[in-house]
Amino acid sequence: MVEHQDETRAAYDGVVELYASLFADRLETQPFSRNMIGIFAELVRGTGNLRAADVGCGPGHLTTMLHDLGLDAFGLDLSPAMVDHARRAHPALQFDEARMEALPVEDGALGGVLAHYSMIHTPPGELPALLAEQARVLAPGGLLLASFFATDGPEPVRFDHKVTSAYSWPADQFAELLDRAGLVTFARLLHDPASERGFLDAHLLARLR
């Protein structure tokens, strides 16, 4: 796990300013993602626990969106350069460096976890550990919104992402992994991609049992 995470961290450290310029306003042209995040925030508010983690927060634009939607949101990212950028761009919010398999959060502390395309670089064999960690930090009834690239095939597909190697997942198989981690998927949205890559965009909303 450490080797591929080191590669991912170094890759994102090297593209911080470019990445931030490309994605800071990206959701303005992505209504599906924008509205799923809005639904997620509304449901988290409904739990009464407003504390929410943006896991793999990158430059912090979605952490700010969650904050604007009424959540007590903070961002976590593997890349120290991304965390530094997020702190400078959004000084009123909290951002910390963290690995997804060891989140610096107490058991059952959160009402929500947002994982917006932040697990796409994780090799298939290591994904269950990340999902178990996200389940660990959620309070009972807490919400996870996981967004990722989806494939119609029966198995995950490795592909060359613009930053570093990534994987697309069959949505049903991803939902099964969520279930094994104690997270029940109750809503899903799959839609055609806005890029030429050809994978579907997938958003799964799950609740901790």
Stockholm file with secondary structure:
# STOCKHOLM 1.0

chainA/1-209         MVEHQDETRAAYDGVVELYASLFADRLETQPFSRNMIGIFAELVRGTGNLRAADVGCGPGHLTTMLHDLGLDAFGLDLSPAMVDHARRAHPALQFDEARMEALPVEDGALGGVLAHYSMIHTPPGELPALLAEQARVLAPGGLLLASFFATDGPEPVRFDHKVTSAYSWPADQFAELLDRAGLVTFARLLHDPASERGFLDAHLLARLR
#=GR chainA/1-209 SS CHHHHHHHHHHHHTTHHHHHHHHTTGGGGCHHHHHHHHHHHHHHHHHTCCEEEEETCTTSHHHHHHHHTTCEEEEEESCHHHHHHHHHHCTTSEEEECBTTBCSSCTTCEEEEEEESCSTTSCGGGHHHHHHHHHHHEEEEEEEEEEEEECSSSSCEEECCSSSCEEEBCHHHHHHHHHHTTEEEEEEEEECCSSSSCCEEEEEEEEEC
#=GC SS_cons         CHHHHHHHHHHHHTTHHHHHHHHTTGGGGCHHHHHHHHHHHHHHHHHTCCEEEEETCTTSHHHHHHHHTTCEEEEEESCHHHHHHHHHHCTTSEEEECBTTBCSSCTTCEEEEEEESCSTTSCGGGHHHHHHHHHHHEEEEEEEEEEEEECSSSSCEEECCSSSCEEEBCHHHHHHHHHHTTEEEEEEEEECCSSSSCCEEEEEEEEEC
//
